[in-house]
Amino acid sequence: MLVIRRDLVDAMVAHARRDHPDEACGVIAGPEGSDRPERLVEMINAERSPTFYRFDSGEHLKVWREMDANDEEPVVIYHSHTSTEAYPSRTDISYASEPNAHYVLVSTRDPKTHELRSYRILDGEVTEEPVEVVESYMFAHTGGDEVPDRD
């Protein structure tokens, strides 16, 4: 299951809408071994295409080095589909190379709503997983997304 803060979901969707009709792409880094996405990095789609994405190689190297320096890893790798459902294509599956990452797809095919789904992709096998959107990670383990009162 992917547990992710609402502000990060909103940022991914805003990025996807802004880059539409081209596919948007990016990564959300988090502390190594935590499975907790924290720092969103919008990446350049080097293909600038409505049907394909590829990280710019120079930016890809820079972002992965930053994560290494900060003891982070890519917890979420996301991209958008602009005219199809939020399901990984054969190309998406073949390029999935981070075994611990959640692969999130945002479909912007409907201009009024979006579809967001998360997958694990390992050795070419795609497994969809539930997504829990929370306001804060502090209480995510309780099943609630409430923030305590500040009295």
DSSP file with accessible surface (Angstrom, degrees, kcal/mol):
  #  RESIDUE AA STRUCTURE BP1 BP2  ACC     N-H-->O    O-->H-N    N-H-->O    O-->H-N    TCO  KAPPA ALPHA  PHI   PSI    X-CA   Y-CA   Z-CA
    1    1 A M              0   0  111      0, 0.0     2,-0.6     0, 0.0   130,-0.2   0.000 360.0 360.0 360.0 137.1    0.0    0.0    0.0
    2    2 A L  E     -a  131   0A   0    128,-2.5   130,-3.2   116,-0.1     2,-0.5  -0.866 360.0-167.4 -94.2 122.2    1.2    3.5   -0.8
    3    3 A V  E     +a  132   0A  37     -2,-0.6     2,-0.3    32,-0.4   130,-0.2  -0.962  20.1 167.0-107.2 123.2    0.6    6.0    2.0
    4    4 A I  E     -a  133   0A   0    128,-2.6   130,-2.3    -2,-0.5     2,-0.1  -0.996  36.7-108.1-143.8 142.4    1.1    9.5    0.7
    5    5 A R  E >>  -a  134   0A  56     32,-0.4     4,-1.7    -2,-0.3     3,-0.6  -0.407  27.5-124.5 -69.6 146.5    0.4   13.0    1.9
    6    6 A R  H 3> S+     0   0   93    128,-2.7     4,-3.0     1,-0.2     5,-0.2   0.858 108.9  59.1 -59.1 -38.4   -2.4   15.0    0.2
    7    7 A D  H 3> S+     0   0   81    127,-0.2     4,-1.9     1,-0.2    -1,-0.2   0.869 105.8  49.6 -64.3 -31.7   -0.1   17.9   -0.7
    8    8 A L  H <> S+     0   0    8     -3,-0.6     4,-2.3     2,-0.2    -1,-0.2   0.902 111.3  48.6 -72.8 -38.6    2.2   15.5   -2.6
    9    9 A V  H  X S+     0   0   12     -4,-1.7     4,-2.5     2,-0.2     5,-0.2   0.947 111.7  49.9 -62.3 -46.8   -0.8   14.1   -4.5
   10   10 A D  H  X S+     0   0   89     -4,-3.0     4,-2.6     1,-0.2    -2,-0.2   0.891 110.5  50.6 -59.7 -38.5   -2.0   17.6   -5.3
   11   11 A A  H  X S+     0   0   33     -4,-1.9     4,-2.4    -5,-0.2    -1,-0.2   0.900 110.0  49.0 -68.5 -40.3    1.4   18.6   -6.5
   12   12 A M  H  X S+     0   0    0     -4,-2.3     4,-2.5     2,-0.2    -2,-0.2   0.934 113.6  46.6 -62.7 -44.9    1.7   15.5   -8.9
   13   13 A V  H  X S+     0   0   17     -4,-2.5     4,-2.7     2,-0.2     5,-0.2   0.923 111.9  50.5 -64.9 -42.6   -1.8   16.3  -10.3
   14   14 A A  H  X S+     0   0   47     -4,-2.6     4,-2.5    -5,-0.2    -1,-0.2   0.916 111.1  49.4 -62.0 -40.9   -1.0   20.0  -10.8
   15   15 A H  H  X S+     0   0    3     -4,-2.4     4,-2.2     2,-0.2    -2,-0.2   0.936 111.2  49.2 -62.5 -45.1    2.3   19.0  -12.6
   16   16 A A  H  X S+     0   0    2     -4,-2.5     4,-1.0     1,-0.2    -2,-0.2   0.913 113.2  46.8 -62.2 -41.5    0.4   16.6  -14.8
   17   17 A R  H  < S+     0   0   75     -4,-2.7     3,-0.3     1,-0.2    -1,-0.2   0.901 111.4  51.8 -67.2 -39.8   -2.3   19.3  -15.6
   18   18 A R  H  < S+     0   0  136     -4,-2.5    -2,-0.2     1,-0.2    -1,-0.2   0.888 114.1  41.9 -65.9 -38.3    0.4   21.9  -16.3
   19   19 A D  H >< S+     0   0   51     -4,-2.2     3,-2.1    -5,-0.2    -1,-0.2   0.587  93.1 151.4 -86.9 -11.5    2.3   19.7  -18.8
   20   20 A H  T 3<  +     0   0   79     -4,-1.0     3,-0.1     1,-0.3    -3,-0.0  -0.352  57.5  35.8 -55.4 134.3   -0.8   18.4  -20.5
   21   21 A P  T 3  S+     0   0   83      0, 0.0    -1,-0.3     0, 0.0     2,-0.2  -0.982 119.2  60.6 -89.5   0.3   -1.0   17.4  -23.4
   22   22 A D  S <  S-     0   0   50     -3,-2.1     2,-0.2     1,-0.1    31,-0.1  -0.558  98.5 -99.0 -81.7 156.2    2.6   16.1  -22.9
   23   23 A E        -     0   0    9     26,-2.9     2,-0.3    29,-0.4    26,-0.2  -0.504  35.0-145.6 -71.9 137.3    3.2   13.5  -20.2
   24   24 A A        -     0   0    0     -2,-0.2    56,-1.9    26,-0.1     2,-0.3  -0.713  19.2-175.2 -97.4 155.6    4.6   14.9  -17.0
   25   25 A C  E     +BC  43  79B   0     18,-0.6    18,-2.4    -2,-0.3     2,-0.3  -0.992  13.5 133.8-150.4 156.4    7.2   12.9  -14.9
   26   26 A G  E     -BC  42  78B   0     52,-2.3    52,-2.4    -2,-0.3     2,-0.3  -0.978  35.8-111.5-178.3-173.0    9.0   13.1  -11.6
   27   27 A V  E     -BC  41  77B   0     14,-2.2    14,-3.3    -2,-0.3     2,-0.5  -0.967   8.6-147.3-140.5 149.5   10.1   11.4   -8.4
   28   28 A I  E     -BC  40  76B   0     48,-2.8    48,-2.0    -2,-0.3    47,-1.7  -0.976  24.7-154.9-119.8 114.1    9.2   11.7   -4.8
   29   29 A A  E     +BC  39  74B   0     10,-2.7     9,-3.0    -2,-0.5    10,-2.7  -0.507  16.5 172.7 -86.2 155.2   12.2   11.0   -2.6
   30   30 A G  E     - C   0  73B   0     43,-1.9    43,-2.4     7,-0.2     3,-0.1  -0.962  44.4 -65.9-152.2 166.7   12.1    9.7    1.0
   31   31 A P  E >   - C   0  72B  39      0, 0.0     3,-2.2     0, 0.0     4,-0.5  -0.286  68.4 -91.0 -56.3 139.3   14.5    8.5    3.6
   32   32 A E  T 3  S+     0   0  110     39,-2.4    40,-0.0     1,-0.3    -3,-0.0  -0.242 109.3   6.5 -54.1 131.9   16.1    5.2    2.6
   33   33 A G  T 3  S+     0   0   72     -3,-0.1    -1,-0.3     1,-0.1    39,-0.1   0.435 103.4 100.9  77.5   0.6   14.1    2.2    3.9
   34   34 A S  S <  S-     0   0   41     -3,-2.2    -2,-0.1     2,-0.1    -1,-0.1   0.732  70.0-147.6 -88.3 -26.1   11.3    4.3    5.2
   35   35 A D        +     0   0   69     -4,-0.5   -32,-0.4     1,-0.2    -3,-0.1   0.805  58.5 128.6  58.0  29.4    8.8    3.8    2.3
   36   36 A R        -     0   0   96     -5,-0.4     2,-0.2   -34,-0.1    -1,-0.2  -0.906  54.6-144.7-120.3 104.4    7.7    7.4    3.1
   37   37 A P        +     0   0    0      0, 0.0   -32,-0.4     0, 0.0    -7,-0.2  -0.498  37.4 147.5 -69.4 130.6    7.5    9.9    0.1
   38   38 A E        +     0   0   68     -9,-3.0     2,-0.6    -2,-0.2    -8,-0.2   0.645  50.2  52.0-132.0 -39.7    8.5   13.3    1.3
   39   39 A R  E     -B   29   0B  75    -10,-2.7   -10,-2.7     2,-0.0     2,-0.3  -0.904  65.0-153.5-119.8 108.9   10.4   15.5   -1.3
   40   40 A L  E     -B   28   0B  41     -2,-0.6     2,-0.5   -12,-0.2   -12,-0.2  -0.624   9.2-171.6 -83.2 132.4    8.8   15.9   -4.8
   41   41 A V  E     -B   27   0B  23    -14,-3.3   -14,-2.2    -2,-0.3     2,-0.4  -0.967  14.8-146.0-124.2 110.5   11.1   16.6   -7.7
   42   42 A E  E     -B   26   0B  78     -2,-0.5     2,-0.3   -16,-0.2   -16,-0.2  -0.646  22.8-156.0 -72.7 130.8    9.4   17.5  -11.0
   43   43 A M  E     -B   25   0B   5    -18,-2.4   -18,-0.6    -2,-0.4     2,-0.4  -0.719  17.8-106.7-108.3 160.5   11.5   16.1  -13.8
   44   44 A I        -     0   0   71     -2,-0.3    12,-1.2    12,-0.1     2,-1.1  -0.703  23.8-134.4 -84.0 129.0   11.9   17.2  -17.4
   45   45 A N  B >   -G   55   0C   4     -2,-0.4     3,-1.3     1,-0.2    10,-0.2  -0.768  17.4-163.0 -81.2 102.5   10.2   14.8  -19.9
   46   46 A A  T 3  S+     0   0   33      8,-2.8    -1,-0.2    -2,-1.1     9,-0.1   0.745  87.0  53.6 -62.3 -21.8   13.1   14.7  -22.4
   47   47 A E  T 3  S-     0   0   76      7,-0.4    -1,-0.3     2,-0.1     6,-0.1   0.689  86.7-154.4 -84.1 -22.0   10.7   13.3  -25.1
   48   48 A R    <   +     0   0  164     -3,-1.3     5,-0.1     6,-0.2    -2,-0.1   0.924  45.3 145.6  41.6  59.6    8.1   16.1  -24.7
   49   49 A S        -     0   0   21      3,-0.7   -26,-2.9   -26,-0.2     3,-0.2  -0.921  61.2-140.0-128.6 147.6    5.5   13.7  -25.9
   50   50 A P  S    S+     0   0   61      0, 0.0    32,-0.7     0, 0.0    33,-0.2   0.545 107.3  35.8 -79.9  -5.5    1.8   13.0  -25.2
   51   51 A T  S    S+     0   0  107      1,-0.2     2,-0.3    30,-0.1   -29,-0.1   0.387 118.1  35.7-127.5   3.1    2.5    9.3  -25.4
   52   52 A F        -     0   0   44     -3,-0.2    -3,-0.7     2,-0.0   -29,-0.4  -0.996  54.3-162.7-156.9 148.0    5.9    8.7  -23.8
   53   53 A Y        +     0   0   19     -2,-0.3     2,-0.3    -5,-0.1    -8,-0.1  -0.973   9.3 172.0-133.9 152.3    8.2   10.0  -21.1
   54   54 A R        -     0   0   96     -2,-0.3    -8,-2.8   -10,-0.1    -7,-0.4  -0.920  35.8-114.6-153.6 130.3   11.9    9.7  -20.4
   55   55 A F  B     -G   45   0C  20     -2,-0.3     2,-0.2   -10,-0.2   -10,-0.2  -0.424  39.6-103.3 -62.6 141.8   13.8   11.5  -17.7
   56   56 A D     >  -     0   0   59    -12,-1.2     4,-3.1     1,-0.1     5,-0.2  -0.510  32.6-133.4 -61.1 128.6   16.4   13.9  -19.1
   57   57 A S  H  > S+     0   0   90     -2,-0.2     4,-2.3     1,-0.2     5,-0.2   0.880 101.5  47.7 -62.3 -39.9   19.7   11.9  -18.6
   58   58 A G  H  > S+     0   0   43      2,-0.2     4,-2.2     1,-0.2    -1,-0.2   0.928 115.8  44.1 -66.7 -43.0   21.6   14.8  -17.0
   59   59 A E  H  > S+     0   0   41      2,-0.2     4,-2.9     1,-0.2     5,-0.3   0.901 110.7  56.0 -66.9 -39.7   18.8   15.7  -14.7
   60   60 A H  H  X S+     0   0   66     -4,-3.1     4,-2.5     1,-0.2     5,-0.2   0.945 109.6  45.5 -56.8 -49.6   18.3   12.0  -13.8
   61   61 A L  H  X S+     0   0   89     -4,-2.3     4,-2.3    -5,-0.2    -1,-0.2   0.929 113.6  50.1 -61.3 -43.2   21.9   11.7  -12.8
   62   62 A K  H  X S+     0   0  125     -4,-2.2     4,-2.2     1,-0.2    -2,-0.2   0.931 112.5  45.8 -62.4 -47.0   21.8   14.9  -10.8
   63   63 A V  H  X S+     0   0    3     -4,-2.9     4,-2.4     1,-0.2    -1,-0.2   0.919 112.8  49.6 -66.3 -41.2   18.6   14.0   -8.9
   64   64 A W  H  X S+     0   0   40     -4,-2.5     4,-2.3    -5,-0.3    -1,-0.2   0.890 110.7  50.9 -67.8 -35.4   19.8   10.5   -8.1
   65   65 A R  H  X S+     0   0  163     -4,-2.3     4,-2.5    -5,-0.2    -1,-0.2   0.898 109.0  51.6 -65.7 -40.5   23.2   11.9   -6.8
   66   66 A E  H  X S+     0   0   66     -4,-2.2     4,-1.7     2,-0.2    -2,-0.2   0.917 109.7  49.5 -60.3 -43.3   21.3   14.3   -4.6
   67   67 A M  H  <>S+     0   0    2     -4,-2.4     5,-3.4     1,-0.2    -2,-0.2   0.930 110.6  50.0 -63.3 -43.1   19.2   11.5   -3.2
   68   68 A D  H ><5S+     0   0  105     -4,-2.3     3,-1.5     1,-0.2    -2,-0.2   0.927 110.4  50.1 -59.0 -44.4   22.4    9.5   -2.5
   69   69 A A  H 3<5S+     0   0   79     -4,-2.5    -1,-0.2     1,-0.3    -2,-0.2   0.799 114.5  44.8 -64.8 -28.5   24.0   12.4   -0.7
   70   70 A N  T 3<5S-     0   0   93     -4,-1.7    -1,-0.3    -3,-0.2    -2,-0.2   0.234 114.3-113.6 -98.8  10.9   20.8   12.9    1.4
   71   71 A D  T < 5S+     0   0  112     -3,-1.5   -39,-2.4     1,-0.2     2,-0.3   0.902  74.7 133.9  54.4  43.1   20.5    9.1    2.3
   72   72 A E  E   < -C   31   0B  23     -5,-3.4    -1,-0.2   -41,-0.3    -2,-0.1  -0.744  40.0-161.4-114.4 168.7   17.2    9.1    0.3
   73   73 A E  E     -C   30   0B  43    -43,-2.4   -43,-1.9    -2,-0.3     2,-1.0  -0.946  39.1 -88.9-141.5 163.1   15.8    6.8   -2.4
   74   74 A P  E     +C   29   0B  10      0, 0.0   -45,-0.2     0, 0.0     3,-0.1  -0.623  45.1 171.6 -75.7 104.0   13.0    7.2   -5.0
   75   75 A V  E    S+     0   0B   2    -47,-1.7    27,-2.8    -2,-1.0     2,-0.4   0.867  70.6  25.4 -80.1 -38.2    9.9    6.1   -3.0
   76   76 A V  E     -Cd  28 102B   0    -48,-2.0   -48,-2.8    25,-0.2     2,-0.5  -0.992  60.8-171.2-127.6 133.5    7.5    7.2   -5.8
   77   77 A I  E     -Cd  27 103B   7     25,-2.5    27,-2.2    -2,-0.4     2,-0.3  -0.998  24.7-178.4-117.4 120.7    8.2    7.5   -9.5
   78   78 A Y  E     +Cd  26 104B   3    -52,-2.4   -52,-2.3    -2,-0.5     2,-0.3  -0.868  17.0 161.9-123.9 155.6    5.3    9.1  -11.3
   79   79 A H  E     -Cd  25 105B   6     25,-1.6    27,-1.9    -2,-0.3     2,-0.3  -0.955  29.2-115.8-156.6 169.6    4.2   10.1  -14.7
   80   80 A S  E     - d   0 106B   0    -56,-1.9     2,-0.5    -2,-0.3    27,-0.2  -0.773   5.2-148.8-110.6 154.6    1.0   11.0  -16.4
   81   81 A H  E     - d   0 107B   8     25,-2.2    27,-2.5    -2,-0.3    28,-0.4  -0.993  11.6-166.6-114.0 130.3   -1.1    9.5  -19.2
   82   82 A T  S    S+     0   0   12    -32,-0.7   -31,-0.1    -2,-0.5    -1,-0.1   0.639  81.0  14.9 -97.3 -16.0   -2.9   12.2  -21.2
   83   83 A S  S    S+     0   0   83    -33,-0.2     2,-0.3     2,-0.1    -1,-0.1   0.339 117.5  57.7-139.5   6.3   -5.4   10.2  -23.2
   84   84 A T  S    S-     0   0   70      1,-0.1    25,-0.4     3,-0.0    -3,-0.2  -0.828  89.2 -78.0-132.3 172.9   -5.5    6.7  -21.6
   85   85 A E        -     0   0   90     -2,-0.3     2,-2.1     1,-0.1    -1,-0.1  -0.153  54.1 -93.4 -66.0 166.4   -6.2    5.2  -18.3
   86   86 A A  S    S+     0   0    0     19,-0.1    19,-0.2    21,-0.1    -1,-0.1  -0.512  84.1 119.3 -83.1  72.3   -3.7    5.3  -15.4
   87   87 A Y  S    S-     0   0   98     -2,-2.1     2,-0.1    17,-0.1    17,-0.0  -0.999  70.2-101.8-137.1 136.9   -2.2    1.8  -16.2
   88   88 A P        -     0   0    6      0, 0.0     2,-0.1     0, 0.0    38,-0.0  -0.337  33.4-137.4 -64.7 136.5    1.5    1.2  -17.1
   89   89 A S     >  -     0   0   47      1,-0.1     4,-2.4    -2,-0.1     5,-0.2  -0.306  31.2 -99.0 -79.1 172.4    2.2    0.6  -20.8
   90   90 A R  H  > S+     0   0  221      1,-0.2     4,-2.3     2,-0.2     5,-0.1   0.889 128.2  51.1 -60.2 -37.3    4.6   -2.1  -22.0
   91   91 A T  H  > S+     0   0   55      2,-0.2     4,-1.8     1,-0.2    -1,-0.2   0.931 107.7  51.8 -65.5 -44.8    7.3    0.6  -22.3
   92   92 A D  H  > S+     0   0   11      1,-0.2     4,-0.8     2,-0.2    -2,-0.2   0.920 111.8  47.7 -55.6 -43.6    6.6    1.8  -18.7
   93   93 A I  H >< S+     0   0   36     -4,-2.4     3,-0.8     1,-0.2    31,-0.3   0.924 109.7  51.4 -66.2 -41.6    7.0   -1.8  -17.5
   94   94 A S  H 3< S+     0   0   83     -4,-2.3    -1,-0.2     1,-0.2    -2,-0.2   0.810 112.9  46.2 -68.0 -27.4   10.2   -2.3  -19.5
   95   95 A Y  H 3< S+     0   0  132     -4,-1.8     2,-0.7    -5,-0.1    -1,-0.2   0.528  80.5 113.0 -91.3  -7.7   11.8    0.9  -18.0
   96   96 A A    <<  +     0   0   23     -3,-0.8    28,-0.2    -4,-0.8    27,-0.2  -0.550  30.8 153.0 -69.0 110.8   10.7    0.2  -14.4
   97   97 A S        +     0   0   92     -2,-0.7    -1,-0.2     1,-0.1    25,-0.0   0.325  40.3  88.9-126.2   5.6   14.1   -0.4  -12.7
   98   98 A E    >   -     0   0   53      1,-0.1     3,-1.6    23,-0.1    23,-0.3  -0.872  54.4-168.0-108.3  99.9   13.6    0.6   -9.1
   99   99 A P  T 3  S+     0   0   76      0, 0.0    -1,-0.1     0, 0.0    22,-0.1   0.750  85.6  46.1 -63.7 -22.0   12.4   -2.5   -7.2
  100  100 A N  T 3  S+     0   0  100    -26,-0.1     2,-0.1     2,-0.1    22,-0.1   0.487  93.1 104.8 -96.5  -2.8   11.4   -0.6   -4.1
  101  101 A A    <   -     0   0    1     -3,-1.6     2,-0.5    20,-0.1    20,-0.4  -0.450  66.8-132.3 -83.8 151.8    9.5    2.2   -5.8
  102  102 A H  E     -d   76   0B   0    -27,-2.8   -25,-2.5    -2,-0.1     2,-0.8  -0.895  21.7-144.4 -92.2 126.4    5.8    2.8   -6.1
  103  103 A Y  E     -dE  77 119B  14     16,-3.3    16,-2.1    -2,-0.5     2,-0.4  -0.865  19.9-167.4 -97.1 110.4    5.0    3.6   -9.7
  104  104 A V  E     -dE  78 118B   1    -27,-2.2   -25,-1.6    -2,-0.8     2,-0.4  -0.852   5.7-166.0-104.3 132.6    2.2    6.2   -9.7
  105  105 A L  E     -dE  79 117B   1     12,-2.7    12,-2.2    -2,-0.4     2,-0.5  -0.967   3.1-164.5-117.9 136.4    0.3    7.1  -12.8
  106  106 A V  E     -dE  80 116B   1    -27,-1.9   -25,-2.2    -2,-0.4     2,-0.5  -0.984   9.3-153.2-117.8 120.0   -2.0   10.1  -13.1
  107  107 A S  E     +dE  81 115B   3      8,-2.9     8,-1.5    -2,-0.5   -25,-0.2  -0.848  16.8 177.2 -95.8 129.6   -4.4   10.2  -16.0
  108  108 A T        +     0   0    1    -27,-2.5   -26,-0.2    -2,-0.5    -1,-0.1   0.051  45.2 117.3-112.9  22.4   -5.5   13.6  -17.2
  109  109 A R  S    S+     0   0  134    -28,-0.4    -1,-0.1   -25,-0.4     5,-0.1   0.800  70.7  59.6 -63.6 -28.6   -7.6   12.4  -20.1
  110  110 A D  S    S-     0   0   72      3,-0.4     3,-0.4    -3,-0.2    -1,-0.1  -0.903  78.1-151.4 -98.8 121.0  -10.7   13.9  -18.5
  111  111 A P  S    S+     0   0  108      0, 0.0    -1,-0.1     0, 0.0    -2,-0.1   0.704  93.0  45.9 -67.3 -15.3  -10.2   17.7  -18.1
  112  112 A K  S    S+     0   0  190      1,-0.1     2,-0.3    -3,-0.0    -3,-0.0   0.712 119.4  24.4 -99.7 -24.8  -12.5   17.8  -15.0
  113  113 A T        -     0   0   83     -3,-0.4    -3,-0.4    -5,-0.0     2,-0.3  -0.882  65.8-143.4-133.4 167.7  -11.2   14.9  -13.0
  114  114 A H        -     0   0   85     -2,-0.3     2,-0.5    -5,-0.1    -6,-0.2  -0.916   7.0-142.0-129.0 159.2   -8.1   12.8  -12.6
  115  115 A E  E     -E  107   0B  53     -8,-1.5    -8,-2.9    -2,-0.3     2,-0.4  -0.988  18.2-173.2-119.0 127.8   -7.4    9.2  -12.0
  116  116 A L  E     +E  106   0B  35     -2,-0.5     2,-0.3   -10,-0.2   -10,-0.2  -0.993  10.3 165.6-126.2 124.7   -4.4    8.3   -9.8
  117  117 A R  E     -E  105   0B  49    -12,-2.2   -12,-2.7    -2,-0.4     2,-0.4  -0.970  20.9-145.3-137.5 153.7   -3.3    4.7   -9.3
  118  118 A S  E     -EF 104 129B   0     11,-0.7    11,-2.5    -2,-0.3     2,-0.3  -0.939  16.4-178.3-124.6 145.8   -0.2    3.1   -7.9
  119  119 A Y  E     -EF 103 128B   0    -16,-2.1   -16,-3.3    -2,-0.4     2,-0.5  -0.957  25.2-137.9-137.8 153.5    1.7   -0.1   -8.9
  120  120 A R  E     - F   0 127B  71      7,-2.8     7,-2.6    -2,-0.3     2,-0.5  -0.940  23.3-166.6-103.5 134.4    4.6   -2.2   -7.9
  121  121 A I  E     + F   0 126B  10     -2,-0.5     2,-0.4   -20,-0.4     5,-0.2  -0.970  15.2 164.3-127.1 114.3    6.5   -3.4  -11.0
  122  122 A L  E >   - F   0 125B  95      3,-2.1     3,-2.1    -2,-0.5   -25,-0.1  -0.987  69.3 -16.2-136.9 122.3    9.1   -6.1  -10.4
  123  123 A D  T 3  S-     0   0  164     -2,-0.4    -1,-0.1     1,-0.3     3,-0.1   0.861 128.2 -52.6  52.1  40.4   10.7   -8.3  -13.1
  124  124 A G  T 3  S+     0   0   49    -31,-0.3     2,-0.5     1,-0.2    -1,-0.3   0.408 110.4 124.1  81.2  -3.0    8.0   -7.2  -15.6
  125  125 A E  E <   -F  122   0B 137     -3,-2.1    -3,-2.1   -32,-0.1     2,-0.5  -0.818  48.7-151.9 -96.1 128.5    5.1   -8.1  -13.3
  126  126 A V  E     +F  121   0B  31     -2,-0.5     2,-0.5    -5,-0.2    -5,-0.2  -0.848  14.9 179.3-103.5 127.1    2.6   -5.4  -12.5
  127  127 A T  E     -F  120   0B  74     -7,-2.6    -7,-2.8    -2,-0.5     2,-0.2  -0.980  20.1-141.5-128.0 118.0    0.7   -5.4   -9.2
  128  128 A E  E     -F  119   0B  95     -2,-0.5    -9,-0.3    -9,-0.2   -41,-0.0  -0.518  21.5-165.9 -74.8 146.5   -1.7   -2.6   -8.4
  129  129 A E  E     -F  118   0B  18    -11,-2.5   -11,-0.7    -2,-0.2     2,-0.0  -0.940  24.3 -98.6-131.4 153.9   -1.8   -1.5   -4.8
  130  130 A P        -     0   0   82      0, 0.0  -128,-2.5     0, 0.0     2,-0.5  -0.340  31.4-142.2 -67.6 155.3   -4.2    0.6   -2.7
  131  131 A V  E     -a    2   0A  47   -130,-0.2     2,-0.6   -15,-0.1  -128,-0.2  -0.986  10.0-164.7-121.4 124.5   -3.4    4.3   -2.2
  132  132 A E  E     -a    3   0A  47   -130,-3.2  -128,-2.6    -2,-0.5     2,-0.5  -0.955   8.1-157.0-109.1 118.0   -4.1    5.9    1.2
  133  133 A V  E     +a    4   0A  42     -2,-0.6     2,-0.3  -130,-0.2  -128,-0.2  -0.850  18.4 179.3 -96.8 124.9   -4.0    9.7    1.0
  134  134 A V  E     -a    5   0A   0   -130,-2.3  -128,-2.7    -2,-0.5  -127,-0.2  -0.849  37.3-135.2-124.4 158.6   -3.4   11.3    4.4
  135  135 A E  S    S+     0   0   88     10,-0.3     2,-0.3    -2,-0.3  -128,-0.2   0.804  94.0   5.2 -77.7 -32.4   -3.0   14.9    5.7
  136  136 A S    >   -     0   0   38   -132,-0.1     3,-0.5    10,-0.1    -1,-0.3  -0.992  61.2-133.0-150.2 148.4    0.0   13.9    7.8
  137  137 A Y  G >  S+     0   0   42     -2,-0.3     3,-1.0     1,-0.2     4,-0.5   0.692  93.7  84.9 -75.9 -14.2    2.2   10.8    8.3
  138  138 A M  G 3  S+     0   0  121      1,-0.3    -1,-0.2     2,-0.1     3,-0.2   0.878 105.7  21.2 -56.6 -40.1    2.0   11.3   12.0
  139  139 A F  G X >S+     0   0   63     -3,-0.5     3,-1.4     1,-0.1     5,-0.7   0.219  89.4 110.3-116.3  17.2   -1.4    9.5   12.3
  140  140 A A  G X 5S+     0   0   14     -3,-1.0     3,-1.4     1,-0.3    -1,-0.1   0.857  74.1  60.1 -62.6 -33.6   -1.3    7.4    9.1
  141  141 A H  G 3 5S+     0   0  157     -4,-0.5    -1,-0.3     1,-0.3    -2,-0.1   0.664  96.4  62.0 -70.4 -14.0   -0.9    4.2   11.1
  142  142 A T  G < 5S-     0   0   88     -3,-1.4    -1,-0.3     2,-0.3    -2,-0.2   0.591 110.7-117.5 -86.4 -10.1   -4.2    4.7   12.9
  143  143 A G  T < 5S+     0   0   58     -3,-1.4     2,-0.3     1,-0.4    -3,-0.1   0.343  84.9 100.4  88.9  -8.5   -6.2    4.6    9.7
  144  144 A G      < -     0   0   26     -5,-0.7    -1,-0.4     2,-0.1    -2,-0.3  -0.726  60.6-154.0-106.4 159.4   -7.3    8.2   10.2
  145  145 A D        +     0   0   63     -2,-0.3   -10,-0.3    -3,-0.1     2,-0.2  -0.008  49.2 132.8-120.0  30.2   -6.0   11.3    8.6
  146  146 A E        -     0   0  153     -7,-0.2    -7,-0.1   -11,-0.1    -2,-0.1  -0.494  47.7-142.6 -83.3 151.6   -6.9   13.7   11.3
  147  147 A V        -     0   0   75     -2,-0.2     3,-0.1    -9,-0.1    -2,-0.1  -0.916  31.0-107.2-109.7 134.7   -4.6   16.3   12.7
  148  148 A P        -     0   0   72      0, 0.0     2,-0.0     0, 0.0    -1,-0.0  -0.259  37.6 -98.9 -63.6 153.0   -4.8   17.0   16.4
  149  149 A D        -     0   0  139      1,-0.1     2,-0.5     2,-0.0     0, 0.0  -0.331  25.1-135.1 -64.7 151.5   -6.4   20.2   17.7
  150  150 A R              0   0  230     -3,-0.1    -1,-0.1    -2,-0.0    -3,-0.0  -0.463 360.0 360.0-108.1  57.7   -3.9   22.9   18.6
  151  151 A D              0   0  193     -2,-0.5    -2,-0.0     0, 0.0     0, 0.0  -0.647 360.0 360.0 -94.2 360.0   -5.5   24.0   21.9
